[in-house]
Amino acid sequence: MISIRDLALTYRTAEGQHPAVRGVSLEIEPGAFYTLLGPSGCGKTTILRCVAGLEHPDAGEIAIGGETVFSAARGIWIPPHQRNIGMVFQSYAIWPHMTVYENVAFPLRHKRPRLPRAEIRERVAKALLLVHLDGLEERPAPYLSGGQQQRLALARALVGEPRVLLLDEPLSNLDAKLREEMRLEIRQVVDRLGVTTLFVTHEQIEALTMSDVMAVMRDGVIVQEGAPAEIYARPNGAFVADFIGRTNFLHGRVLAVAGGLASIETAIGPLSARVDDAIGVGDEVTVAVRPENVAIAEEGFPGTVETVVYVGNLLECLVTVGSERIRLQLHPSAALARGAAVRLHFPTEHLLAMRR
């Protein structure tokens, strides 16, 4: 549904040139929920705005539903209002002088050819019902709560029955509990409509819980693309492992490799970890292990508990093992105190060695 080939864009300012997107290519299947994830300045929002037609790339091609909407080589440029997209901005961009009904009806009233009033009313009613704002048609937009304003922006984006839905960090202005609720609501709406969605966020939990496919970006390029569970379990480098959730890193040298597993000498002692075919004996590697996969056991590496922090559904702990500090997460009922002597177990199936 969305095809991007070799997309590039450089911002030019008085201070010089700043490459924002560097030859990005991706494919989004019809009906898929695709997320661009990365830190501020990595180029994810720039890609979204290029798809929307709000930025003019320097190179590459963009196609929506099989129609080329931009091609630098062929000189094609379809303006935003002709791309049949729906977009929810980070600020929502709701018109404060309009009612709920007027906000949602606005894009239909300016659609060409003009739609009959009866059809506009019907479409607006369906869109408001979809996002649970039915009955609030005459309420002034500023009198809505934050979550209601977010749903209003979503209804306005969907009322025109777009080919694709573009979401530019739409949850960033909501409090934590409301963000959690809206993640579920947005995904349910998208699933019911079957609309192809491109979502931009810097929040890992949003990408992991909402996406069919996610792409992690850094410095204008995609560094890893795949299903959320795949990227979380098998990051292709230290940046992805660290950005997608908390991770412990241990540096070491490969002593032996057999059957997809490596014996690695680290600062805390020998470990056995999963490796790919590109890693061999003698290579310097980084071993990654998630805090939830480190266990306290009768046998293991001896350490001392440095901190224990209660965060409700779990305990965040920091344990010193030799010269290393290891984070782990335990059930809140665990009896663990600062200064306690413990032994840590690192299950082989949860250790991943990556080239340094």
C-alpha positions as CSV (number, residue, x, y, z in Angstrom):
1,M,0.0,0.0,0.0
2,I,2.9,2.4,0.8
3,S,6.1,1.9,-1.1
4,I,9.2,4.1,-0.5
5,R,12.4,3.8,-2.5
6,D,15.7,5.4,-1.8
7,L,14.2,8.4,-0.1
8,A,16.5,11.2,0.8
9,L,16.1,14.7,2.2
10,T,18.6,17.2,3.5
11,Y,17.6,20.4,5.3
12,R,19.7,23.4,4.4
13,T,20.1,26.2,6.9
14,A,22.5,29.1,7.4
15,E,24.5,26.8,9.6
16,G,25.0,24.3,6.8
17,Q,23.4,21.1,5.5
18,H,21.7,18.6,7.8
19,P,20.8,15.2,6.2
20,A,17.5,14.1,7.7
21,V,16.7,11.0,5.6
22,R,19.5,9.0,3.9
23,G,18.3,6.6,1.2
24,V,15.4,4.9,3.1
25,S,13.4,2.2,1.4
26,L,10.4,0.3,2.9
27,E,7.2,-1.5,2.0
28,I,4.0,-1.4,4.0
29,E,1.4,-4.0,3.2
30,P,-2.3,-3.2,2.8
31,G,-4.0,-3.1,6.2
32,A,-0.7,-3.2,8.1
33,F,0.2,-1.1,11.1
34,Y,3.8,0.0,10.5
35,T,5.7,2.0,13.1
36,L,8.8,4.2,12.7
37,L,10.6,4.2,16.0
38,G,13.7,6.2,17.0
39,P,15.1,9.0,19.1
40,S,14.4,12.7,18.3
41,G,16.1,13.8,15.1
42,C,16.4,10.4,13.5
43,G,14.3,11.2,10.5
44,K,11.1,9.3,11.3
45,T,8.7,12.3,11.3
46,T,10.4,13.6,8.1
47,I,9.5,10.4,6.3
48,L,5.9,10.7,7.5
49,R,5.7,14.2,6.2
50,C,7.2,13.2,2.9
51,V,4.5,10.6,2.5
52,A,1.9,13.2,3.4
53,G,3.3,15.7,0.9
54,L,4.3,18.2,3.5
55,E,8.0,17.9,2.7
56,H,9.6,17.8,-0.7
57,P,12.3,15.1,-0.8
58,D,15.6,15.5,-2.7
59,A,15.6,12.0,-4.1
60,G,13.7,8.8,-4.3
61,E,10.1,7.7,-4.9
62,I,6.9,7.3,-2.9
63,A,3.8,5.3,-4.0
64,I,0.5,5.0,-2.2
65,G,-1.9,2.3,-3.3
66,G,0.1,1.7,-6.5
67,E,0.0,5.3,-7.5
68,T,3.3,7.2,-7.6
69,V,2.8,10.4,-5.6
70,F,6.5,11.5,-5.7
71,S,9.4,10.7,-8.0
72,A,12.5,12.8,-8.2
73,A,13.8,11.1,-11.3
74,R,10.5,11.4,-13.2
75,G,9.5,14.8,-11.9
76,I,6.2,13.6,-10.2
77,W,4.7,15.5,-7.4
78,I,1.1,15.0,-6.2
79,P,0.0,17.7,-3.7
80,P,-1.2,16.6,-0.3
81,H,-4.9,17.1,-0.8
82,Q,-4.8,14.7,-3.8
83,R,-3.1,11.8,-2.0
84,N,-6.2,10.6,-0.2
85,I,-4.6,10.4,3.2
86,G,-5.7,11.0,6.8
87,M,-3.3,12.5,9.3
88,V,-3.3,13.0,13.0
89,F,-0.7,15.6,14.1
90,Q,1.2,15.5,17.4
91,S,-0.7,18.7,18.4
92,Y,-4.0,17.3,17.0
93,A,-4.5,20.7,15.1
94,I,-8.1,20.9,16.3
95,W,-9.9,24.2,15.4
96,P,-10.9,25.7,18.7
97,H,-13.6,28.0,17.2
98,M,-15.6,24.9,15.9
99,T,-17.8,22.3,17.5
100,V,-17.0,18.6,17.4
101,Y,-19.3,18.2,14.5
102,E,-17.8,21.1,12.5
103,N,-14.2,19.8,13.1
104,V,-15.0,16.4,11.6
105,A,-17.2,17.7,8.8
106,F,-14.5,20.3,7.7
107,P,-12.6,18.0,5.3
108,L,-15.8,16.7,3.7
109,R,-17.1,20.2,3.1
110,H,-14.0,21.1,1.2
111,K,-13.9,17.9,-0.8
112,R,-14.2,18.0,-4.6
113,P,-16.6,17.2,-6.0
114,R,-18.9,18.6,-3.2
115,L,-20.8,16.0,-1.2
116,P,-24.5,16.3,-0.3
117,R,-25.2,17.5,3.2
118,A,-27.0,14.3,4.1
119,E,-23.9,12.3,3.1
120,I,-21.7,14.6,5.2
121,R,-24.0,14.1,8.2
122,E,-24.0,10.4,7.8
123,R,-20.2,10.1,7.5
124,V,-19.6,12.4,10.5
125,A,-22.0,10.4,12.6
126,K,-20.2,7.2,11.7
127,A,-16.8,8.6,12.4
128,L,-17.9,10.0,15.8
129,L,-19.5,6.7,16.7
130,L,-16.3,4.9,15.8
131,V,-14.3,6.9,18.3
132,H,-17.0,7.0,21.0
133,L,-17.7,10.8,20.6
134,D,-21.3,10.3,19.5
135,G,-23.7,12.6,21.5
136,L,-21.0,15.4,21.7
137,E,-21.6,16.9,18.2
138,E,-22.4,20.4,19.4
139,R,-19.8,20.6,22.1
140,P,-17.1,23.3,21.5
141,A,-13.8,21.5,20.8
142,P,-11.9,23.3,23.6
143,Y,-14.3,21.8,26.1
144,L,-13.1,18.3,25.4
145,S,-10.7,16.4,27.5
146,G,-7.2,15.5,26.2
147,G,-8.3,12.0,25.3
148,Q,-11.5,13.2,23.6
149,Q,-9.5,15.8,21.6
150,Q,-7.2,13.0,20.4
151,R,-10.2,10.9,19.4
152,L,-11.7,13.9,17.6
153,A,-8.5,14.3,15.6
154,L,-8.7,10.6,14.7
155,A,-12.3,10.9,13.6
156,R,-11.4,13.9,11.4
157,A,-8.6,11.9,9.8
158,L,-10.8,8.9,9.1
159,V,-14.0,10.6,8.0
160,G,-12.8,11.0,4.4
161,E,-12.2,7.2,4.1
162,P,-8.5,7.6,3.3
163,R,-6.3,5.0,1.7
164,V,-3.7,5.4,4.5
165,L,-3.7,6.8,8.0
166,L,-0.6,8.8,9.2
167,L,-0.1,9.2,12.9
168,D,2.6,11.6,14.1
169,E,3.2,10.8,17.8
170,P,-0.5,11.4,18.6
171,L,-0.2,10.1,22.2
172,S,2.6,12.3,23.4
173,N,0.4,14.9,25.0
174,L,-1.6,12.5,27.1
175,D,-0.9,11.3,30.6
176,A,0.4,7.8,31.2
177,K,-2.9,6.0,32.0
178,L,-4.7,7.7,29.1
179,R,-1.9,6.8,26.7
180,E,-2.3,3.2,27.6
181,E,-6.1,3.3,27.0
182,M,-5.7,5.2,23.7
183,R,-3.1,2.7,22.4
184,L,-5.7,0.0,22.6
185,E,-8.5,2.2,21.2
186,I,-6.4,3.3,18.2
187,R,-5.4,-0.2,17.3
188,Q,-9.0,-1.4,17.6
189,V,-10.3,1.4,15.3
190,V,-7.5,0.6,12.7
191,D,-8.3,-3.1,12.8
192,R,-12.0,-2.5,12.4
193,L,-11.5,-0.3,9.3
194,G,-8.6,-2.3,7.9
195,V,-6.8,1.0,7.0
196,T,-3.1,0.9,6.3
197,T,-1.3,2.9,9.0
198,L,2.1,4.6,9.3
199,F,2.8,5.5,12.9
200,V,5.7,7.6,14.2
201,T,6.8,7.5,17.9
202,H,9.8,7.6,20.2
203,E,8.1,5.5,22.8
204,Q,9.2,1.9,22.7
205,I,6.1,0.5,24.5
206,E,3.8,2.1,21.9
207,A,5.8,0.5,19.0
208,L,5.9,-2.9,20.7
209,T,2.2,-3.1,21.6
210,M,0.6,-1.5,18.5
211,S,2.7,-2.6,15.5
212,D,2.5,-5.4,13.0
213,V,5.9,-4.3,11.7
214,M,8.3,-1.7,13.2
215,A,11.5,-0.1,11.9
216,V,14.1,1.3,14.3
217,M,15.8,4.4,12.9
218,R,19.0,6.2,13.7
219,D,20.7,9.2,12.0
220,G,18.3,9.1,9.0
221,V,18.5,5.3,8.2
222,I,16.6,2.2,9.2
223,V,18.9,0.0,11.3
224,Q,16.5,-2.9,11.9
225,E,13.0,-3.8,10.6
226,G,10.7,-6.6,11.7
227,A,8.0,-7.8,14.0
228,P,8.1,-6.3,17.5
229,A,8.8,-9.7,19.2
230,E,11.6,-10.4,16.7
231,I,13.3,-7.1,17.3
232,Y,13.0,-7.3,21.0
233,A,14.3,-10.8,21.2
234,R,17.0,-10.5,18.5
235,P,18.3,-7.0,18.2
236,N,21.0,-6.7,15.5
237,G,23.2,-4.4,17.5
238,A,23.8,-2.6,20.8
239,F,21.8,0.5,19.7
240,V,18.7,-1.4,19.0
241,A,19.0,-3.6,22.1
242,D,19.5,-0.5,24.3
243,F,16.8,1.5,22.7
244,I,14.1,-1.2,22.7
245,G,13.8,-1.7,26.5
246,R,16.5,-1.8,29.1
247,T,19.4,-4.1,28.5
248,N,22.6,-5.3,30.3
249,F,25.7,-5.3,28.2
250,L,28.8,-7.4,28.9
251,H,31.9,-7.2,26.7
252,G,33.9,-10.3,26.0
253,R,35.9,-12.4,23.6
254,V,34.6,-15.6,21.8
255,L,36.5,-18.7,22.9
256,A,34.5,-21.3,20.9
257,V,31.5,-21.5,18.6
258,A,29.3,-24.6,17.9
259,G,25.7,-25.1,16.9
260,G,24.8,-21.4,17.0
261,L,26.1,-21.0,20.5
262,A,29.4,-19.4,21.6
263,S,31.5,-19.7,24.8
264,I,32.5,-16.2,25.7
265,E,35.0,-14.9,28.3
266,T,33.6,-11.8,30.1
267,A,34.6,-9.6,33.0
268,I,32.3,-11.7,35.3
269,G,33.4,-15.1,33.9
270,P,32.5,-17.4,31.1
271,L,29.1,-17.2,29.5
272,S,27.3,-19.2,26.8
273,A,25.3,-17.1,24.4
274,R,23.4,-17.3,21.0
275,V,25.4,-16.0,18.0
276,D,24.9,-15.6,14.3
277,D,27.1,-17.2,11.6
278,A,29.2,-14.0,11.2
279,I,30.8,-14.3,14.6
280,G,33.9,-16.6,15.1
281,V,36.5,-17.6,17.6
282,G,38.6,-14.6,18.8
283,D,36.0,-11.9,17.9
284,E,35.3,-9.1,20.3
285,V,31.6,-9.2,21.2
286,T,28.9,-7.6,23.3
287,V,26.6,-9.9,25.2
288,A,23.1,-8.5,25.8
289,V,20.6,-9.8,28.3
290,R,17.3,-8.2,29.4
291,P,16.8,-7.4,33.1
292,E,13.7,-9.7,33.2
293,N,15.8,-12.6,32.0
294,V,18.4,-12.4,34.8
295,A,17.6,-14.8,37.7
296,I,18.6,-15.2,41.3
297,A,19.6,-18.9,41.9
298,E,21.6,-21.1,44.2
299,E,24.3,-21.5,41.7
300,G,25.6,-18.6,39.6
301,F,27.9,-15.6,39.6
302,P,28.3,-14.1,43.1
303,G,27.2,-10.4,43.6
304,T,26.0,-7.8,46.0
305,V,22.7,-6.0,45.9
306,E,23.3,-2.3,45.4
307,T,19.8,-0.9,45.0
308,V,16.2,-2.2,45.3
309,V,13.5,0.1,43.9
310,Y,9.8,-0.8,44.2
311,V,7.8,0.3,41.1
312,G,4.5,-1.4,41.8
313,N,4.3,-4.5,39.6
314,L,8.0,-5.4,40.0
315,L,11.3,-4.7,41.8
316,E,14.0,-2.9,39.9
317,C,17.3,-4.2,41.3
318,L,21.0,-3.3,40.6
319,V,23.5,-6.0,41.6
320,T,27.3,-5.6,41.5
321,V,29.1,-8.6,40.1
322,G,32.8,-8.1,40.1
323,S,33.4,-4.9,38.1
324,E,30.0,-5.0,36.4
325,R,26.6,-3.7,37.5
326,I,23.7,-5.9,36.4
327,R,20.1,-4.7,36.3
328,L,17.4,-7.3,37.0
329,Q,13.6,-7.3,37.6
330,L,11.9,-9.4,40.2
331,H,8.4,-10.0,41.4
332,P,7.5,-7.4,44.1
333,S,7.1,-10.2,46.7
334,A,10.8,-11.1,46.4
335,A,12.6,-10.7,49.7
336,L,15.7,-8.8,48.7
337,A,17.5,-6.0,50.6
338,R,20.3,-3.7,49.8
339,G,23.7,-5.2,50.7
340,A,22.5,-8.8,50.4
341,A,24.8,-11.4,48.9
342,V,23.2,-13.1,45.9
343,R,24.1,-15.3,42.9
344,L,22.9,-14.4,39.4
345,H,22.1,-16.9,36.7
346,F,22.1,-15.9,33.0
347,P,20.1,-18.4,30.9
348,T,21.9,-19.2,27.6
349,E,18.6,-18.9,25.6
350,H,18.3,-15.3,26.7
351,L,21.8,-14.2,26.0
352,L,22.6,-12.7,22.6
353,A,26.2,-12.0,21.5
354,M,26.7,-9.2,18.9
355,R,29.8,-8.0,17.2
356,R,31.3,-4.9,18.9
